[in-house]
Amino acid sequence: MASPSDPPSGGPTPEQLLAALQALPAFPLPGLVFFPHSLLPLHVFEPRYRALVQDAVAGTGLLCVPMLQDGWQADYEGRPAVHPVAGFGRIVRHQALPDGRHNIILLGMGRVELEQELPAADRPYRRFRCRLRPDRPAPAGQLERLLAEIDAMSTGLVRAKPELALALARVVEGRPEPDRHLDLVAHLLLSDPHQRQAWVELDSLSERATLVQAALASTLAPIAEIDA
């Protein structure tokens, strides 16, 4: 019977990360945007992605998950267009199944810009030369203030969406660093794929927090109308 296994503990060294970004494996998916600090479980069954997982587990465990652009259905087996900014992460949990399929869990590490797709060479899956997209810090105290406002607004979800409100409360209880706090809150609150893609393409932490705040206000508006 197959059993889960964990890849080697600890993330890649800066040198390993830099090298991996020169030919980062890609697992493009429709309607899915991978956020930093989030966990993404995937069931891998296509032959090309089985090969990707096998190679990743044998190496650094790193890959990116770009969202396919609209119209991907016409060329899914080929190389349909993907959005140029994507979340990337590391396989932190891996289960190889007897028939060759895999169950994996990815931990989001950050964002990358896909600069150039590499030739297929001897790999059945797609690879991109990438560069990191670092966050642009907010002015001192601004991000903390915006997050406090988001947390206060989130209490309004208790009646209409109690499970979401509980998940958000757990994020706050964990006392994460502001950037991780924002990533996790956004991952929970933003459901529309295109809105999530817009969020992941923003470098400014304060702009990303403002987008989350606006999305939460939109979610709360129908509740306020009922109470009025």
N, CA and C of each residue as an Amber inpcrd file, in Angstrom:
protein
   684
   0.8530000  -1.1960000   0.0000000   0.0000000   0.0000000   0.0000000
   0.8860000   1.2420000   0.0000000   0.5210000   2.2340000  -0.8270000
   1.2960000   3.4660000  -0.8770000   1.1050000   4.2450000   0.3990000
   2.1440000   4.9210000   0.8420000   2.0500000   5.7360000   2.0460000
   2.6250000   7.1060000   1.7710000   2.1270000   8.1380000   2.4800000
   2.6390000   9.4810000   2.2530000   4.0870000   9.5830000   2.6870000
   4.7930000  10.4840000   2.0580000   6.1650000  10.7510000   2.4540000
   6.4180000  12.2430000   2.3780000   7.3470000  12.7100000   3.1750000
   7.7230000  14.1190000   3.1550000   9.0670000  14.2700000   2.4650000
   9.1840000  15.2250000   1.5450000  10.4890000  15.5090000   0.9650000
  11.4360000  16.0010000   2.0660000  12.7120000  16.1140000   1.7860000
  13.6510000  16.5770000   2.7930000  13.1960000  17.8760000   3.4330000
  13.3680000  17.9720000   4.7610000  12.8990000  19.1560000   5.4770000
  13.7340000  20.3670000   5.0990000  13.1320000  21.5500000   5.2990000
  13.8360000  22.7840000   4.9940000  13.6990000  23.1590000   3.5400000
  13.6540000  24.4640000   3.2940000  13.5090000  24.9390000   1.9340000
  14.8480000  24.9700000   1.2140000  14.8190000  25.3680000  -0.0610000
  16.0490000  25.4280000  -0.8390000  16.9490000  26.5540000  -0.3430000
  18.2340000  26.4220000  -0.5640000  19.1690000  27.4990000  -0.2730000
  18.9790000  28.6020000  -1.3140000  19.4590000  29.8160000  -1.0410000
  19.3620000  30.8790000  -2.0590000  19.9820000  30.4630000  -3.3920000
  21.0730000  29.7270000  -3.3310000  21.7210000  29.2840000  -4.5690000
  20.8460000  28.2840000  -5.3200000  20.2250000  27.3680000  -4.5830000
  19.3350000  26.3850000  -5.2140000  18.1100000  27.0820000  -5.8200000
  17.5780000  28.0760000  -5.1170000  16.4200000  28.8060000  -5.6310000
  16.7790000  29.5420000  -6.9120000  17.9200000  30.2200000  -6.9050000
  18.3530000  30.9620000  -8.0920000  18.5140000  30.0230000  -9.2780000
  19.0970000  28.8620000  -9.0320000  19.2820000  27.9000000 -10.1190000
  17.9380000  27.3660000 -10.6050000  17.0150000  27.0810000  -9.6750000
  15.7080000  26.5340000 -10.0550000  14.9140000  27.5210000 -10.8980000
  15.0800000  28.8100000 -10.6270000  14.3220000  29.8260000 -11.3640000
  14.7360000  29.9170000 -12.8300000  15.8730000  29.3510000 -13.1710000
  16.3170000  29.3790000 -14.5690000  15.5240000  28.4010000 -15.4270000
  14.8970000  27.4020000 -14.7940000  14.0890000  26.4200000 -15.5380000
  13.0550000  25.8480000 -14.5730000  12.1160000  26.6930000 -14.1630000
  11.1550000  26.3060000 -13.1350000  10.0090000  25.5050000 -13.7630000
   9.7640000  24.2890000 -13.2830000   8.6360000  23.5160000 -13.8050000
   7.3160000  24.2410000 -13.5480000   6.3900000  24.1080000 -14.4900000
   5.0980000  24.7750000 -14.3760000   3.9750000  23.7540000 -14.4290000
   2.9910000  23.9700000 -13.5650000   1.7900000  23.1250000 -13.5080000
   0.6020000  24.0540000 -13.7750000   0.3730000  24.4350000 -15.0480000
  -0.7010000  25.3790000 -15.3510000  -2.0740000  24.7690000 -15.0670000
  -2.9530000  25.5680000 -14.5010000  -4.2960000  25.0940000 -14.1820000
  -5.3210000  26.1570000 -14.5550000  -6.5090000  25.7410000 -14.9710000
  -7.5660000  26.7110000 -15.2790000  -8.2630000  27.1670000 -14.0040000
  -8.4920000  28.4770000 -13.8910000  -9.3050000  29.0060000 -12.7960000
  -8.7050000  28.8770000 -11.4230000  -7.3830000  28.7230000 -11.3250000
  -6.7470000  28.5790000 -10.0180000  -5.5330000  29.4860000  -9.9230000
  -5.4710000  30.2580000  -8.8320000  -4.3360000  31.1370000  -8.5640000
  -3.7420000  30.7350000  -7.2190000  -2.4660000  30.4380000  -7.2090000
  -1.7440000  29.9300000  -6.0410000  -1.1580000  31.1050000  -5.2630000
  -1.5560000  31.2270000  -3.9900000  -1.1140000  32.3500000  -3.1650000
   0.0940000  31.9750000  -2.3010000   0.9930000  32.9330000  -2.0710000
   2.0740000  32.7000000  -1.1100000   1.5090000  32.3290000   0.2620000
   2.2070000  31.4890000   0.9650000   1.8860000  31.0260000   2.3240000
   0.6690000  30.1070000   2.3930000  -0.0170000  29.8850000   1.2820000
  -1.1740000  28.9890000   1.3030000  -0.7260000  27.5620000   1.0140000
  -1.5920000  26.6070000   1.3480000  -1.3580000  25.2040000   1.0360000
  -2.2660000  24.7960000  -0.1230000  -1.7020000  24.1130000  -1.0920000
  -2.4610000  23.6970000  -2.2700000  -2.3390000  22.1890000  -2.4530000
  -3.4160000  21.4390000  -2.1710000  -3.3810000  19.9910000  -2.4330000
  -3.7170000  19.7170000  -3.9010000  -2.9850000  18.8070000  -4.5190000
  -3.2090000  18.4640000  -5.9210000  -3.1760000  16.9510000  -6.0970000
  -4.1030000  16.4750000  -6.9190000  -4.0940000  15.0680000  -7.3340000
  -3.5510000  15.0410000  -8.7520000  -2.4420000  14.3800000  -8.9630000
  -1.7150000  14.4480000 -10.2260000  -1.9000000  13.1290000 -10.9760000
  -2.5130000  13.2240000 -12.1620000  -2.7940000  11.9970000 -12.9150000
  -2.3200000  12.0440000 -14.3580000  -2.1540000  13.2360000 -14.9580000
  -1.6910000  13.2960000 -16.3430000  -0.2310000  12.8580000 -16.4240000
   0.1330000  12.0860000 -17.4540000   1.5120000  11.5890000 -17.5660000
   2.5670000  12.6900000 -17.4840000   2.3370000  13.8340000 -18.1360000
   3.3650000  14.8800000 -18.1280000   3.5690000  15.4480000 -16.7310000
   2.4910000  15.5260000 -15.9540000   2.6290000  16.0800000 -14.6120000
   3.0860000  15.0260000 -13.6060000   2.8550000  13.7560000 -13.9220000
   3.4820000  12.7120000 -13.1060000   4.9990000  12.8370000 -13.2130000
   5.4880000  13.0580000 -14.4510000   6.9290000  13.2150000 -14.6620000
   7.4390000  14.4540000 -13.9330000   6.6490000  15.5380000 -13.9750000
   7.0330000  16.7680000 -13.2780000   7.2180000  16.5020000 -11.7850000
   6.2420000  15.8440000 -11.1820000   6.3120000  15.5770000  -9.7470000
   7.5050000  14.6880000  -9.4180000   7.7270000  13.6650000 -10.2150000
   8.8640000  12.7700000  -9.9620000  10.1770000  13.5400000  -9.9990000
  10.3240000  14.4250000 -11.0020000  11.5590000  15.2100000 -11.1080000
  11.6720000  16.2050000  -9.9490000  10.5440000  16.8450000  -9.5960000
  10.5740000  17.8400000  -8.5240000  10.9280000  17.2050000  -7.1870000
  10.3150000  16.0550000  -6.8960000  10.5820000  15.3810000  -5.6180000
  12.0360000  14.9370000  -5.5450000  12.6050000  14.5590000  -6.6750000
  14.0090000  14.1330000  -6.6980000  14.9610000  15.3240000  -6.5840000
  14.4360000  16.5500000  -6.7930000  15.2770000  17.7420000  -6.7250000
  14.8880000  18.6480000  -5.5770000  14.6410000  19.9150000  -5.8940000
  14.3310000  20.9080000  -4.8650000  12.8750000  20.8890000  -4.4260000
  12.0100000  20.2390000  -5.2200000  10.5800000  20.2390000  -4.9060000
   9.8550000  21.4970000  -5.3470000  10.5190000  22.3750000  -6.0850000
   9.9390000  23.6580000  -6.4710000   9.1960000  23.5770000  -7.7990000
   8.0700000  24.2840000  -7.8850000   7.3490000  24.4540000  -9.1410000
   6.4370000  25.6560000  -9.0240000   5.9850000  26.1670000 -10.1550000
   5.0380000  27.2770000 -10.1530000   3.7060000  26.7910000 -10.6960000
   2.6500000  27.5360000 -10.3560000   1.2940000  27.1580000 -10.7690000
   0.6390000  28.3690000 -11.4330000   0.9510000  28.6340000 -12.7090000
   0.3180000  29.7560000 -13.4020000  -1.1130000  29.4170000 -13.7970000
  -1.9610000  30.4360000 -13.8060000  -3.3350000  30.2160000 -14.2520000
  -3.4020000  30.3190000 -15.7730000  -4.0840000  29.3700000 -16.3930000
  -4.2880000  29.4030000 -17.8290000  -5.1660000  30.5850000 -18.2170000
  -4.8200000  31.2240000 -19.3060000  -5.6390000  32.3280000 -19.8020000
  -6.8970000  31.7920000 -20.4700000  -7.9060000  32.6630000 -20.5780000
  -9.1570000  32.2750000 -21.2150000  -8.8830000  31.7430000 -22.6290000
  -9.6060000  30.7110000 -23.0220000  -9.4210000  30.0970000 -24.3300000
  -8.4590000  28.9220000 -24.3130000  -8.0220000  28.5170000 -23.1220000
  -7.0540000  27.4310000 -22.9930000  -7.5710000  26.1030000 -23.5460000
  -8.9130000  25.9520000 -23.6160000  -9.4840000  24.6630000 -24.0360000
  -9.0490000  24.2730000 -25.4540000  -8.7690000  25.2610000 -26.2850000
  -8.4320000  24.9780000 -27.6840000  -7.0610000  24.3310000 -27.8360000
  -6.1890000  24.4480000 -26.8130000  -4.8330000  23.9200000 -26.9500000
  -4.3370000  23.3290000 -25.6370000  -5.2290000  22.6870000 -24.8910000
  -4.8390000  22.2160000 -23.5600000  -3.6840000  21.2210000 -23.6050000
  -3.6820000  20.3350000 -24.5850000  -2.6220000  19.3360000 -24.6700000
  -1.3070000  19.9370000 -25.1620000  -1.3430000  21.1550000 -25.6330000
  -0.1260000  21.8050000 -26.1180000   0.4270000  22.7860000 -25.1100000
   0.5420000  24.0470000 -25.5540000   1.1040000  25.0810000 -24.6890000
   0.1970000  26.3080000 -24.6910000  -0.9850000  26.1980000 -24.1110000
  -1.8890000  27.3540000 -24.0880000  -1.2990000  28.4950000 -23.2670000
  -1.7490000  29.7020000 -23.5610000  -1.2210000  30.8900000 -22.8910000
  -1.5370000  30.8570000 -21.3980000  -0.5770000  31.3330000 -20.6200000
  -0.7480000  31.4250000 -19.1750000  -0.5530000  32.8740000 -18.7520000
  -1.0680000  33.2190000 -17.5820000  -0.8250000  34.5550000 -17.0350000
   0.6450000  34.6610000 -16.6300000   1.2360000  35.8340000 -16.8400000
   2.6910000  35.9550000 -16.6890000   3.1930000  36.0410000 -15.2560000
   2.3090000  36.1900000 -14.2810000   2.7190000  36.2100000 -12.8730000
   1.9920000  35.0810000 -12.1620000   2.7350000  34.3310000 -11.3620000
   2.1570000  33.1470000 -10.7270000   2.7560000  32.9390000  -9.3530000
   2.0240000  32.2030000  -8.5270000   2.5840000  31.7520000  -7.2650000
   3.4840000  30.5480000  -7.5060000   4.5180000  30.4400000  -6.6770000
   5.3550000  29.2450000  -6.7490000   5.5280000  28.6960000  -5.3430000
   5.8590000  27.4330000  -5.2720000   5.9990000  26.8220000  -3.9620000
   6.7940000  25.5460000  -4.0160000   6.7830000  24.8510000  -2.8920000
   7.5750000  23.6390000  -2.7290000   6.6700000  22.4920000  -2.2990000
   6.9270000  21.3280000  -2.8310000   6.1960000  20.1360000  -2.4080000
   6.6100000  19.7870000  -0.9820000   5.6620000  19.8490000  -0.0530000
   5.9690000  19.5380000   1.3440000   5.3370000  18.2220000   1.7850000
   4.4870000  17.6660000   0.9240000   3.8800000  16.3730000   1.2190000
   3.6750000  15.6420000  -0.0960000   4.0440000  14.3690000  -0.1250000
   3.9940000  13.6280000  -1.3810000   3.5740000  12.1940000  -1.1080000
   2.6090000  11.7340000  -1.8960000   2.1700000  10.3440000  -1.8200000
   2.1540000   9.7800000  -3.2320000   3.0140000   8.8000000  -3.4910000
   3.0350000   8.1180000  -4.7840000   2.0750000   6.9420000  -4.7180000
   1.1220000   6.8860000  -5.6420000   0.1250000   5.8190000  -5.6680000
   0.6010000   4.6690000  -6.5650000   0.1040000   3.4600000  -6.3250000
   0.5950000   2.2880000  -7.0740000   0.4510000   2.3960000  -8.5850000
  -0.5720000   3.1210000  -9.0540000  -0.8040000   3.2040000 -10.5030000
  -0.0510000   4.3500000 -11.1660000   0.8400000   5.0260000 -10.4180000
   1.6400000   6.0930000 -11.0040000   1.1360000   7.4910000 -10.7430000
  -0.0840000   7.5980000 -10.1980000  -0.5900000   8.9230000  -9.8380000
   0.0910000   9.4010000  -8.5480000  -0.0980000  10.6950000  -8.2540000
   0.5000000  11.2810000  -7.0520000  -0.5150000  12.1790000  -6.3460000
  -0.4390000  12.2200000  -5.0460000  -1.0860000  13.2550000  -4.2460000
   0.0230000  14.1080000  -3.6430000  -0.0750000  15.4150000  -3.8450000
   0.9480000  16.3030000  -3.2970000   0.2880000  17.4820000  -2.5950000
   1.0390000  18.1070000  -1.7210000   0.6390000  19.3710000  -1.1210000
   1.7690000  20.3610000  -1.3440000   1.4180000  21.5170000  -1.9040000
   2.3800000  22.5790000  -2.1360000   2.2370000  23.6460000  -1.0600000
   3.3450000  24.1830000  -0.6120000   3.3630000  25.3330000   0.2860000
   3.8370000  26.5340000  -0.5060000   2.9950000  27.5810000  -0.5730000
   3.3540000  28.7700000  -1.3350000   4.5320000  29.5050000  -0.7290000
   5.5080000  29.8280000  -1.5720000   6.7150000  30.5170000  -1.1140000
   6.7950000  31.9600000  -1.5820000   6.0920000  32.3000000  -2.6500000
   6.1830000  33.6550000  -3.1720000   5.5750000  33.7530000  -4.5530000
   5.9850000  34.8110000  -5.2650000   5.4630000  35.0640000  -6.6010000
   6.6180000  35.1520000  -7.5850000   6.3600000  34.7020000  -8.8130000
   7.3680000  34.7970000  -9.8630000   6.7510000  35.3880000 -11.1140000
   7.6100000  36.0200000 -11.9130000   7.2290000  36.4620000 -13.2540000
   7.8260000  35.4900000 -14.2560000   6.9720000  34.9610000 -15.1100000
   7.4150000  34.0070000 -16.1280000   7.9750000  34.7920000 -17.3050000
   9.2910000  34.8360000 -17.4210000   9.9300000  35.6890000 -18.4210000
  10.0420000  35.0210000 -19.7840000  10.3180000  33.7270000 -19.8040000
  10.5080000  33.0440000 -21.0920000  10.2240000  31.5630000 -20.9270000
   9.4170000  31.0120000 -21.8510000   9.2020000  29.5760000 -21.8340000
  10.3600000  28.8850000 -22.5350000  10.8310000  27.8010000 -21.9240000
  11.9740000  27.0880000 -22.4600000  11.5220000  26.0150000 -23.4570000
  12.3950000  25.6400000 -24.3860000  12.0520000  24.5600000 -25.3260000
  11.7350000  23.2750000 -24.5740000  10.9390000  22.4380000 -25.1920000
  10.5040000  21.2020000 -24.5380000  11.6750000  20.3080000 -24.1800000
  12.6970000  20.2520000 -25.0290000  13.8650000  19.3890000 -24.8040000
  13.3960000  17.9620000 -24.5190000  13.8770000  17.3820000 -23.4310000
  13.4970000  15.9960000 -23.1330000  12.4680000  15.9170000 -22.0180000
  11.8140000  17.0500000 -21.6930000  10.8270000  17.0630000 -20.6240000
   9.4290000  17.1330000 -21.2270000   8.4700000  16.3440000 -20.7480000
   7.1090000  16.4130000 -21.2910000   6.2940000  17.5710000 -20.7240000
   6.7810000  18.1870000 -19.6620000   6.0580000  19.2940000 -19.0230000
   6.7310000  20.6220000 -19.3630000   6.0310000  21.7060000 -19.0580000
   6.5080000  23.0290000 -19.4190000   7.4340000  23.5970000 -18.3330000
   8.4230000  24.3750000 -18.7730000   9.3520000  25.0370000 -17.8570000
   9.5500000  26.4810000 -18.3090000   9.7820000  27.3520000 -17.3440000
   9.9530000  28.7730000 -17.6360000  11.1800000  29.3180000 -16.9140000
  11.8610000  30.2300000 -17.5980000  12.8550000  31.0360000 -16.8910000
  12.0760000  32.1280000 -16.1720000  12.2940000  32.2450000 -14.8740000
  11.4800000  33.1390000 -14.0480000  12.3590000  34.0880000 -13.2440000
  11.7410000  35.1230000 -12.7590000  12.3890000  35.9740000 -11.7600000
  11.4150000  36.1920000 -10.6170000  11.9510000  36.3690000  -9.4360000
  11.1100000  36.6230000  -8.2760000  10.4300000  37.9730000  -8.3940000
   9.1980000  38.0470000  -7.9070000   8.4820000  39.3190000  -7.8110000
   8.3820000  39.6690000  -6.3200000   9.3360000  40.4250000  -5.7930000
   9.2940000  40.7520000  -4.3700000   8.1650000  41.7290000  -4.0500000
   7.7020000  41.6850000  -2.8110000   6.6730000  42.6110000  -2.3580000
   7.2830000  43.9910000  -2.1420000   6.5070000  45.0180000  -2.4790000
   6.9310000  46.3900000  -2.1950000   6.3440000  46.7820000  -0.8440000
   7.1890000  47.0390000   0.1460000   6.6800000  47.2830000   1.5060000
   5.7580000  48.4920000   1.5620000   4.8360000  48.4540000   2.5200000
   3.9520000  49.5860000   2.7760000   4.6580000  50.5650000   3.7080000
   4.2440000  51.8420000   3.6880000   4.7990000  52.7970000   4.6580000
   4.6150000  52.2890000   6.0790000   5.4790000  52.7170000   6.9640000
   5.4770000  52.2350000   8.3440000   4.0840000  52.3380000   8.9690000
   3.5970000  51.2190000   9.4490000   2.3170000  51.2020000  10.1600000
   1.0920000  51.0850000   9.2760000   1.2240000  51.3640000   7.9780000
   0.0370000  51.3750000   7.1200000  -0.5570000  49.9890000   6.9410000
   0.2900000  48.9920000   6.6860000  -0.2220000  47.6460000   6.4680000
  -0.8880000  47.1110000   7.7340000  -0.2770000  47.3490000   8.8790000
  -0.8680000  46.9060000  10.1410000  -2.2370000  47.5490000  10.3520000
  -2.3520000  48.8390000  10.0060000  -3.6450000  49.5220000  10.1590000
  -4.6950000  48.9260000   9.2330000  -4.3190000  48.6880000   7.9800000
  -5.2620000  48.1110000   7.0290000  -5.6920000  46.7080000   7.4570000
  -4.7440000  45.9180000   7.9610000  -5.0780000  44.5720000   8.4130000
  -6.0010000  44.6060000   9.6230000  -5.7880000  45.5680000  10.5180000
  -6.6730000  45.7020000  11.6800000  -8.0890000  46.0520000  11.2320000
  -8.1950000  46.9040000  10.2070000  -9.5150000  47.2590000   9.6830000
 -10.1750000  46.0480000   9.0300000  -9.3950000  45.2580000   8.2960000
  -9.9320000  44.0540000   7.6510000 -10.4030000  43.0590000   8.7040000
  -9.6060000  42.8770000   9.7510000  -9.9870000  41.9500000  10.8140000
 -11.2690000  42.4050000  11.5070000 -11.3950000  43.7090000  11.7300000
 -12.6020000  44.2350000  12.3780000 -13.8230000  44.0440000  11.4840000
 -13.6440000  44.2850000  10.1790000 -14.7460000  44.1020000   9.2410000
 -15.1690000  42.6400000   9.1670000 -14.2040000  41.7410000   9.3210000
 -14.4820000  40.3120000   9.1740000 -15.4620000  39.7860000  10.2010000
 -15.5870000  40.4760000  11.3240000 -16.5430000  40.0240000  12.3470000
 -17.9750000  40.0730000  11.8180000 -18.2150000  40.8710000  10.7960000
 -19.5430000  40.9620000  10.2030000 -19.9450000  39.7170000   9.4400000
 -18.9840000  38.7950000   9.2070000 -19.2850000  37.5700000   8.4750000
 -19.8160000  36.4610000   9.3710000 -19.8010000  36.6740000  10.6850000
 -20.1230000  35.6040000  11.6290000 -21.4880000  34.9960000  11.3580000
 -22.4880000  35.8100000  11.0880000 -23.8450000  35.2780000  10.8730000
 -24.0120000  34.6890000   9.4880000 -23.5230000  35.3940000   8.4560000
 -23.7760000  34.9660000   7.0800000 -22.8240000  33.8540000   6.6320000
 -21.5520000  33.9220000   7.0460000 -20.5550000  32.9410000   6.6120000
 -19.7030000  32.5430000   7.8080000 -20.2890000  31.7890000   8.7390000
 -19.5640000  31.4750000   9.9820000 -18.2780000  30.6990000   9.7690000
 -18.2490000  29.7800000   8.7900000 -17.0300000  28.9980000   8.5720000
 -15.8950000  29.8970000   8.0790000 -16.2300000  30.8450000   7.2130000
 -15.2240000  31.7800000   6.7290000 -14.7480000  32.6790000   7.8610000
 -15.6830000  33.1440000   8.6710000 -15.3210000  33.9970000   9.8040000
 -14.3950000  33.2590000  10.7630000 -14.6560000  31.9740000  10.9950000
 -13.8220000  31.1770000  11.8870000 -12.4250000  31.0030000  11.2990000
 -12.3560000  30.7380000  10.0120000 -11.0480000  30.5730000   9.3630000
 -10.2340000  31.8560000   9.4530000 -10.8910000  32.9900000   9.2630000
 -10.1980000  34.2750000   9.3620000  -9.7220000  34.5230000  10.7870000
 -10.5560000  34.1660000  11.7600000 -10.1770000  34.3470000  13.1630000
  -8.9430000  33.5070000  13.5000000  -8.8570000  32.3310000  12.9190000
  -7.6990000  31.4690000  13.1790000  -6.4150000  32.0790000  12.6290000
  -6.5330000  32.7820000  11.5040000  -5.3600000  33.4660000  10.9520000
  -4.8480000  34.4930000  11.9450000  -5.7640000  35.2620000  12.5250000
  -5.3810000  36.3150000  13.4610000  -4.7840000  35.7160000  14.7290000
  -5.3890000  34.6180000  15.2100000  -4.9060000  33.9840000  16.4370000
  -3.4710000  33.5000000  16.2910000  -3.0990000  33.1400000  15.0780000
  -1.7390000  32.6580000  14.8550000  -0.6860000  33.7490000  14.9300000
  -1.1110000  35.0080000  15.0130000  -0.2160000  36.1680000  15.0730000
   0.8850000  36.1100000  14.0040000   0.4900000  35.9520000  12.7350000
   1.5090000  35.8800000  11.6810000   2.1250000  37.2550000  11.4090000
   3.2580000  37.2500000  10.7520000   3.8460000  38.5050000  10.2870000
   2.8700000  39.1770000   9.3210000   2.9050000  40.5290000   9.2240000
   1.9100000  41.2310000   8.3990000   1.7830000  40.7230000   6.9700000
   2.9130000  40.4270000   6.3110000   2.8060000  39.9760000   4.9170000
   2.1400000  38.6040000   4.8270000   2.4930000  37.7070000   5.7380000
   1.8600000  36.3820000   5.7590000   0.3890000  36.5050000   6.1430000
   0.0880000  37.3760000   7.0930000  -1.2950000  37.6600000   7.5090000
  -2.1170000  38.0620000   6.2940000  -1.5890000  39.0000000   5.5060000
  -2.3100000  39.4890000   4.3310000  -2.5000000  38.3790000   3.3070000
  -1.4530000  37.5920000   3.0430000  -1.5570000  36.5040000   2.0700000
  -2.6590000  35.5220000   2.4570000  -2.7050000  35.1380000   3.7260000
  -3.6760000  34.1370000   4.1780000  -5.0950000  34.6930000   4.1670000
  -5.2590000  35.9410000   4.5890000  -6.5870000  36.5550000   4.5680000
  -7.0900000  36.6760000   3.1310000  -6.2200000  37.1240000   2.2400000
  -6.6120000  37.2590000   0.8370000  -6.9690000  35.9040000   0.2350000
  -6.1960000  34.8890000   0.5690000  -6.4740000  33.5400000   0.0650000
  -7.8710000  33.0920000   0.4810000  -8.2980000  33.4360000   1.6910000
  -9.6110000  33.0240000   2.1770000 -10.7360000  33.8840000   1.6120000
 -10.4870000  35.1720000   1.4400000 -11.5680000  36.0970000   1.0820000
 -11.8100000  36.2210000  -0.4180000 -10.7620000  36.1190000  -1.2150000
 -10.9200000  36.3340000  -2.6600000 -11.2420000  35.0120000  -3.3360000
 -12.4010000  34.9370000  -3.9340000 -12.8260000  33.6780000  -4.5610000
 -12.8090000  33.7250000  -6.0850000 -13.0300000  34.8990000  -6.6700000
 -13.0540000  34.9980000  -8.1290000 -11.6370000  34.8510000  -8.6910000
 -11.4170000  33.9220000  -9.6310000 -10.0600000  33.6970000 -10.1420000
  -9.4110000  34.9400000 -10.7380000 -10.1810000  35.7390000 -11.4590000
  -9.5930000  36.9270000 -12.0790000  -9.2410000  37.9760000 -11.0280000
 -10.0330000  38.0590000  -9.9800000  -9.7100000  38.9630000  -8.8760000
  -8.4500000  38.4800000  -8.1520000  -8.3420000  37.1650000  -7.9740000
  -7.1500000  36.5980000  -7.3480000  -5.9050000  36.8380000  -8.2090000
  -6.0640000  36.7230000  -9.5340000  -4.9330000  36.9700000 -10.4210000
  -4.5040000  38.4350000 -10.3500000  -5.4870000  39.3430000 -10.3070000
  -5.1600000  40.7690000 -10.1810000  -4.3890000  41.0180000  -8.8920000
  -4.8070000  40.3390000  -7.8150000  -4.1440000  40.5060000  -6.5260000
  -2.6960000  40.0310000  -6.5880000  -2.4660000  38.8670000  -7.1850000
  -1.1200000  38.3040000  -7.1930000  -0.1830000  39.1040000  -8.0960000
  -0.7280000  39.8860000  -9.0040000   0.1040000  40.7010000  -9.8820000
   0.4840000  42.0420000  -9.2610000  -0.1400000  42.4050000  -8.1400000
   0.1960000  43.6620000  -7.4670000   1.4350000  43.4700000  -6.6030000
   2.4110000  44.3540000  -6.7500000   3.6220000  44.2750000  -5.9370000
   3.4710000  45.0080000  -4.6100000   2.6280000  46.0300000  -4.5810000
   2.4710000  46.8470000  -3.3870000   1.6120000  46.1410000  -2.3410000
   2.1660000  45.9400000  -1.1430000   1.3970000  45.3060000  -0.0750000
   0.1830000  46.1360000   0.3120000   0.3270000  47.4630000   0.3360000
  -0.8050000  48.3120000   0.7180000  -1.9020000  48.2520000  -0.3410000
  -1.5390000  48.1840000  -1.6210000  -2.5460000  48.0680000  -2.6790000
  -3.2570000  46.7240000  -2.5980000  -2.5120000  45.6680000  -2.2760000
  -3.1340000  44.3610000  -2.1440000  -4.1020000  44.3530000  -0.9600000
  -3.7040000  44.9970000   0.1520000  -4.5860000  45.0670000   1.3130000
  -5.8470000  45.8660000   0.9900000  -5.7020000  46.9280000   0.2110000
  -6.8640000  47.7450000  -0.1670000  -7.8170000  46.9440000  -1.0440000
  -7.2740000  46.1090000  -1.9480000  -8.1210000  45.2640000  -2.7940000
  -8.9040000  44.2660000  -1.9390000  -8.2410000  43.6690000  -0.9470000
  -8.9140000  42.7310000  -0.0490000 -10.0110000  43.4470000   0.7400000
  -9.7110000  44.6420000   1.2030000 -10.6840000  45.4320000   1.9690000
 -11.9290000  45.7140000   1.1250000 -11.7140000  46.0690000  -0.1390000
 -12.8450000  46.3450000  -1.0280000 -13.6670000  45.0870000  -1.2810000
 -12.9990000  43.9480000  -1.4530000 -13.7140000  42.6840000  -1.6750000
 -14.5410000  42.3060000  -0.4480000 -13.9940000  42.5340000   0.7240000
 -14.7210000  42.2270000   1.9480000 -15.9180000  43.1480000   2.1080000
 -15.7470000  44.4250000   1.7940000 -16.8540000  45.3660000   1.8750000
 -17.9820000  44.9610000   0.9300000 -17.6120000  44.4710000  -0.2800000
 -18.6220000  44.0210000  -1.2410000 -19.3700000  42.8030000  -0.7050000
 -18.6430000  41.8950000  -0.0270000 -19.2690000  40.7020000   0.5480000
 -20.2320000  41.0760000   1.6680000 -19.8580000  42.0940000   2.4360000
 -20.6600000  42.4880000   3.5900000 -21.8650000  43.3560000   3.2100000
 -21.8500000  43.9520000   2.0130000 -22.9180000  44.8800000   1.6270000
 -24.3110000  44.2470000   1.6870000 -24.5270000  43.0330000   1.1380000
 -25.8650000  42.4330000   1.2300000 -26.3130000  42.1900000   2.6680000
 -25.3500000  41.8690000   3.5400000 -25.6870000  41.6520000   4.9490000
 -26.1650000  42.9400000   5.5870000 -25.4820000  44.0450000   5.2540000
 -25.8720000  45.3480000   5.7910000 -27.2620000  45.7550000   5.3170000
 -27.5980000  45.3990000   4.0590000 -28.9280000  45.7580000   3.5290000
 -30.0350000  44.9970000   4.2800000 -29.7430000  43.7420000   4.6320000
 -30.7230000  42.9570000   5.3830000 -30.9530000  43.5510000   6.7690000
 -29.8650000  44.0210000   7.3890000 -29.9710000  44.5720000   8.7290000
 -30.5860000  45.9690000   8.7500000 -30.5710000  46.6470000   7.5800000
 -31.0620000  48.0310000   7.5360000 -32.5750000  48.0890000   7.7400000
